[in-house]
Amino acid sequence: MGDSRQGDVSEVGGARRRDGLEEEFRFLVEAAQVYGAEVAALIPSTDVVADERVTLKCAVPVCQGYGNYLYCPPNTLSVTEFRAIRARYRAALVVQVVSGRGSEDLDTEGLARKDVSGLEEELHGEANRLLGRVISRLEADAFKAGFTYAAGFTGGICILCSDCVGVGSGEPCRHPFEARPAMEGVGIDVSATARNAGLPLALSSNEPVRWTGLLLID
């Protein structure tokens, strides 16, 4: 999955562009690691890959958050809207937090999907929450440094509340300064984007899970 622009950084012009971004935004890379990220890497915003098939996978098979959570599709940005917004940014910081356990610890045989989600939250919830804190703090740091349109995205459904208020309730988000949409919720191909950043994305069942987040920087 990906688009034709994902190879730009291999070109000489793309390499120079990345070098310039790394110098300008080094403070954010360093801050990410201080805040608890395993690794962080800068890429041009054009290397953030968006694909409609990503949000299709939110709906087929349907995720528990689809249509129910404030920051899940179809209640968040469409892929078309995200692409238009991405074009207004120069850089993206890709951040990874590592969960302490691999998915081989997850015995899901015979479980309903909602029960599997509960086990995943138990195994990986703290890494999910740490990623959210890292992205939120980086967004604040970028804002204070003059990059006023910095915008963060996390991974997976939001677990700040045991039950999201949901769109139908008419109630606002309980954590508006902490909750962020997931990368995949706006159509970002996490695997392709991580590859463009030179970061691993563990898919083997015997490896710890890498939770990936993103900060767009203007």
C-alpha positions as CSV (number, residue, x, y, z in Angstrom):
1,M,0.0,0.0,0.0
2,G,1.3,3.5,-0.8
3,D,1.5,6.2,-3.3
4,S,4.0,7.2,-6.0
5,R,5.6,9.8,-3.8
6,Q,6.8,7.5,-1.1
7,G,10.3,7.0,-2.8
8,D,11.1,10.8,-3.0
9,V,13.6,10.7,-0.1
10,S,15.9,8.4,-2.1
11,E,16.6,11.2,-4.6
12,V,19.4,13.7,-4.0
13,G,16.9,16.6,-3.6
14,G,14.9,14.6,-1.2
15,A,17.9,13.7,0.9
16,R,18.9,17.3,1.2
17,R,15.4,18.2,2.2
18,R,15.4,15.6,4.9
19,D,18.8,16.8,6.2
20,G,17.5,20.3,6.5
21,L,14.4,19.1,8.4
22,E,16.5,17.1,10.8
23,E,18.6,20.1,11.7
24,E,15.5,22.4,12.1
25,F,13.5,19.9,14.2
26,R,16.2,18.1,16.1
27,F,14.8,19.4,19.3
28,L,11.6,17.5,18.7
29,V,13.5,14.2,18.0
30,E,15.4,14.6,21.2
31,A,12.3,15.5,23.2
32,A,10.5,12.5,21.9
33,Q,13.1,10.2,23.4
34,V,13.1,12.1,26.7
35,Y,9.3,11.7,26.9
36,G,9.6,7.9,26.4
37,A,9.6,7.1,22.7
38,E,11.9,4.3,21.6
39,V,12.7,6.1,18.4
40,A,11.7,9.1,16.3
41,A,12.5,10.2,12.8
42,L,11.7,13.1,10.6
43,I,10.5,12.9,7.0
44,P,9.0,15.4,4.5
45,S,5.3,15.5,4.8
46,T,4.9,14.1,1.3
47,D,6.3,10.8,2.6
48,V,3.3,10.4,4.8
49,V,1.4,7.8,2.8
50,A,-2.4,8.1,2.6
51,D,-4.6,5.4,1.2
52,E,-8.4,4.9,1.2
53,R,-7.9,1.2,1.7
54,V,-6.7,1.9,5.3
55,T,-10.0,3.4,6.4
56,L,-11.8,0.6,4.5
57,K,-10.2,-1.8,7.0
58,C,-11.8,0.2,9.8
59,A,-15.2,-0.7,8.3
60,V,-14.6,-4.1,6.9
61,P,-14.5,-6.1,9.1
62,V,-16.0,-3.4,11.3
63,C,-13.9,-2.2,14.2
64,Q,-15.6,-1.6,17.6
65,G,-14.8,2.1,17.3
66,Y,-16.2,2.6,13.8
67,G,-19.1,5.1,14.1
68,N,-19.0,4.9,17.9
69,Y,-15.9,6.9,18.9
70,L,-15.4,10.6,18.4
71,Y,-12.0,10.1,16.8
72,C,-12.8,7.1,14.7
73,P,-14.1,7.0,11.1
74,P,-16.5,8.2,9.8
75,N,-16.4,10.9,12.6
76,T,-12.9,12.1,11.8
77,L,-11.1,13.5,8.7
78,S,-11.7,11.7,5.4
79,V,-8.6,10.5,3.5
80,T,-9.3,13.3,0.9
81,E,-9.4,15.9,3.7
82,F,-6.2,14.6,5.2
83,R,-4.4,14.7,1.9
84,A,-5.3,18.4,1.5
85,I,-4.1,19.1,5.0
86,R,-0.9,17.1,4.6
87,A,0.0,19.4,1.6
88,R,0.1,22.4,3.9
89,Y,2.8,20.9,6.1
90,R,6.5,20.6,5.4
91,A,7.5,17.8,7.8
92,A,6.3,14.9,9.8
93,L,7.9,13.4,12.9
94,V,7.2,9.7,13.1
95,V,7.4,8.3,16.7
96,Q,7.4,4.8,18.0
97,V,6.7,3.4,21.5
98,V,7.4,-0.3,22.2
99,S,5.0,-2.5,24.1
100,G,6.6,-4.8,26.6
101,R,4.9,-7.9,25.2
102,G,4.4,-9.6,21.9
103,S,1.1,-10.7,20.4
104,E,2.0,-14.4,21.0
105,D,0.9,-13.7,24.6
106,L,-2.6,-13.1,23.3
107,D,-4.8,-16.2,23.4
108,T,-7.7,-15.2,21.3
109,E,-9.0,-18.6,20.2
110,G,-12.8,-18.8,20.5
111,L,-13.2,-15.2,21.7
112,A,-15.6,-12.6,20.4
113,R,-14.1,-9.5,18.8
114,K,-15.0,-7.3,21.7
115,D,-13.3,-9.7,24.1
116,V,-10.1,-9.8,21.9
117,S,-10.1,-6.0,22.1
118,G,-10.2,-6.2,25.9
119,L,-7.2,-8.5,26.0
120,E,-5.3,-6.2,23.6
121,E,-6.0,-3.3,25.8
122,E,-4.7,-5.2,28.8
123,L,-1.5,-6.1,27.0
124,H,-0.8,-2.9,25.2
125,G,-2.9,-0.2,26.9
126,E,0.0,1.4,28.7
127,A,2.1,1.7,25.5
128,N,-1.0,3.2,23.8
129,R,-1.4,5.7,26.5
130,L,2.3,6.5,26.6
131,L,2.2,7.2,22.8
132,G,-0.7,9.6,23.4
133,R,1.3,11.5,26.1
134,V,4.4,11.7,23.9
135,I,2.5,13.0,20.9
136,S,0.6,15.5,23.0
137,R,3.7,16.9,24.6
138,L,5.5,17.1,21.3
139,E,2.6,19.0,19.8
140,A,2.8,21.5,22.7
141,D,6.6,21.9,22.3
142,A,6.2,22.6,18.6
143,F,3.5,25.1,19.3
144,K,5.6,26.9,21.8
145,A,8.5,27.0,19.4
146,G,6.4,28.9,16.9
147,F,5.0,26.0,14.8
148,T,1.5,26.9,15.6
149,Y,-0.2,24.4,13.3
150,A,1.6,21.3,14.6
151,A,-0.9,18.4,14.8
152,G,-0.6,15.0,16.3
153,F,-2.0,11.6,15.5
154,T,-1.7,8.4,17.6
155,G,-2.4,4.7,16.9
156,G,-5.4,2.5,17.7
157,I,-8.7,3.5,19.2
158,C,-8.7,6.1,22.0
159,I,-8.7,4.4,25.4
160,L,-8.6,7.5,27.6
161,C,-12.2,6.7,28.7
162,S,-13.7,3.3,29.4
163,D,-16.6,4.4,27.2
164,C,-16.4,7.2,24.6
165,V,-19.3,9.7,24.9
166,G,-20.0,8.9,21.3
167,V,-21.4,11.2,18.6
168,G,-25.0,10.4,19.3
169,S,-24.8,11.7,22.9
170,G,-24.1,15.3,21.8
171,E,-21.6,15.5,24.6
172,P,-18.1,16.9,24.0
173,C,-14.9,14.8,24.4
174,R,-13.9,14.5,28.1
175,H,-10.2,14.8,27.2
176,P,-10.0,17.3,24.3
177,F,-6.4,18.3,25.0
178,E,-5.2,14.7,25.1
179,A,-7.4,12.7,22.7
180,R,-6.1,12.5,19.1
181,P,-7.2,10.6,16.0
182,A,-5.3,7.5,15.1
183,M,-3.1,7.6,12.0
184,E,-5.0,4.8,10.4
185,G,-8.3,6.6,11.2
186,V,-7.5,9.3,8.7
187,G,-6.2,6.9,6.1
188,I,-2.4,7.0,6.9
189,D,-0.7,3.8,5.8
190,V,1.3,3.2,9.0
191,S,3.6,0.5,7.5
192,A,4.5,2.5,4.4
193,T,5.0,5.7,6.3
194,A,7.3,3.9,8.9
195,R,9.3,2.4,6.1
196,N,9.7,5.9,4.5
197,A,11.1,7.0,7.9
198,G,13.5,4.1,8.1
199,L,11.7,2.7,11.1
200,P,10.9,-0.9,11.7
201,L,7.3,-2.1,12.2
202,A,7.2,-5.5,14.0
203,L,4.7,-7.8,12.4
204,S,6.0,-11.1,13.8
205,S,4.0,-12.6,16.6
206,N,7.0,-13.1,18.8
207,E,8.2,-9.5,18.7
208,P,7.0,-6.6,21.0
209,V,4.4,-4.4,19.3
210,R,5.6,-1.0,18.1
211,W,2.9,1.7,18.5
212,T,3.5,4.4,15.9
213,G,2.4,8.0,16.1
214,L,2.9,11.1,13.9
215,L,3.3,14.8,14.3
216,L,2.7,17.1,11.3
217,I,4.8,20.2,11.5
218,D,4.3,23.4,9.5
